[in-house]
Amino acid sequence: MIAETQPESSPQHLLEKWIDDLPYQLLLLEKVHLPEEFSFDYCPKSLAALEARLLEHDESVQESEKRTEFVESAMAYLGEVLLGVAGGAWGWNTRPVGDLPGQPAVCPDPELELSPVAPMLLISYALRVRTGTAFAQEAERLRQAVTARQQLIPGWQPVKEHTPHVDPKPPLPEHPVLTAWLAKRKEALSGWVQDAFAGAWRWNFHPDTLDWLEAVMKQRFATVEEFDAARDEPFVQGACWYLGEVIRRNKGAVWQYIPFDPDAEPWALGSRENVWTGVPFVDQPDKRVGGAAIPLGCLRELLLDEKADGEPQERQGGLRDELFWFRASSYAHVGALLTRMGMVPREKADRVLAECGAFAHHELTPHEVPGALQEFGVAISAHADDVDDLEGSYTWILEEAAALTDGAVTITDVRLHGGEYGETLEFARNGVLVTQETDHQSHEYLDHLAIMEFIGHVDPDPGDDTRRFYLVQFVYLRDANYDSYYVFATPEQATVLEKELGLDLR
């Protein structure tokens, strides 16, 4: 928050304004100026593509305003990449540049004893020499400085100062007010559905259902005043929860709540003036430039359809557009979360991400998130399509599950027999025979209900190990493969996976 007592031309004010604008600049670069195939992984390798696009844009775009807009957003990305290499923080170079009272600069970790790097000057140099390698050479210069420091002090790593709303960070601990609100809303769902649509079950958390929610809201409330009068009633609160859940389950956001703080500065988080205070909202603090939204405010905006002169004005977009600003999970995000919780060693996470290559930072649809958990070795799957061998498939599922228990459970002697397609499944769990009845319609398709029942036999003994297999539920989108997934986790780990990946574990 920029201190109101500072002159608008002061370096501190200008720096804080630049940092406040960074999330917008980065989103503008991603959503407007660069193609979809650009890898927004904030790695030095991505700088070559950024520089090539800048050179191309500089030649093809005549309007100086558009060129300036692109350069400013490129400055934000370039600076964050360089900070990722050399650590440090954003600073402000007070030397005037044309009509500008200075410019933002990257200040590397002080232990490197390097001069600040001004992204704007680096971009100007790149546009002048037109080699296409200026950004990469600067990143390599910083990397060499880091390497030299590490040779003097083994194990040393540059420290990057956290950039608000840009760098990932763990979510806030769940506040008791939020916990109670979420439980109340979930419990009241069936009654809310009855009230909202006469019981018609259209609420499966698919993005398309937000069109129905928007229609219901406009049927209920003709004006903002009517909405405000009913904001604390069960219908509006249920609608807030549903909108937030659609975002959470499709994009992997988390519910957050910031209580009122009597000591907070005016307009700061926790103050009465701040719109984020005292209201449930969905956020993505653990994703770089993640989205955030207050469902109550999103619903209220549906009714703001008039101009100042009272003439009707069509509102741009709808509730589904709120999803646009949220960043879906990726292999990199899932790996970071599993590493943070201690479910996967960092070396293994790095190995999986290296195997993913360019796909490590691609966004995952809801049904692909459980597949990522399997790739990191904390989940198994059961194929939903046809299989070559029923007995062999059940054997594979059971043995893969047992392997995750680190020797706590062993599975042997898997056998499927009896009936036309083999209706009785038998296996030995730690030497003890287990029998499971199955129901097959052919030789090609597994009985997923039976798998739900027998997978519990692979859970370790509760007194020795609290981990168990959870069936993973997710939002079902069209044109997707819906294998059954089971994640192996402790109750505490399962809670975090649910909250941060948009899953429902049962």
Disulfide bonds with the S-S distance in Angstrom:
none
